[in-house]
């Protein structure tokens, strides 16, 4: 019996030997497996808070208007002048210059759509003015030259705007629009040099300074250099609306010529008004937190 079991054991070993040998040889063969998978890198997202700086160029249109009234309308020696003056002085100044400032904002991305809001403040230093034109009184009236003296200035611009964009991975194209606020001051009037005989030089000047509130609309593109740093280019059009007006009177203490044989005080008055629009082109750098 023992001899029979031994034979059976020997036979089983002989039958298993090829399989054991093949497994050992296969372990020594080179593997066909590839390199281990790279660590997972999440896709770039525009979601998050950011802050940065910007700089660019700002050119504007400051419209100034003058509307004569008072003795302009009653003095027989000034017939036709009011309409002529008003026509000549409905003109504009174009202050322009470089601007620089900073911005903060937040973006939220869902799919390729990016929604956000941005606030920025820029120093603009816009100024233009001086003697903006010289005119003569209408044909058929006493020749009296008038020179318009006008100035317009704005030192800062602030906007608060929602943004709606479409992302192509690290490239973001967006449209934007919202609130615009700027300071604005202007001086407007005319110099009558020389005045009629016996009256000398005369002037009617005034000024206004205020904070204007309007709207801004524009578009831009932004590119993510890294997961944190982005660069952008942007254009904005801002309509700040009308500034508060004022009235002036030319030398109210003087006297006009004989009107019906009785001299009387002359109040050559004028109403002044102005409005401001701005065009902004700027580049910016943002850090995304």
Beta strands, then each sheet from edge to edge (+ up, - down):
strand 1: 48-70
strand 2: 91-93
strand 3: 96-110
strand 4: 113-135
strand 5: 146-168
strand 6: 171-192
strand 7: 202-224
strand 8: 229-250
strand 9: 268-288
sheet 1: 2+ 1- 3+ 4- 5+ 6- 7+ 8- 9+
end
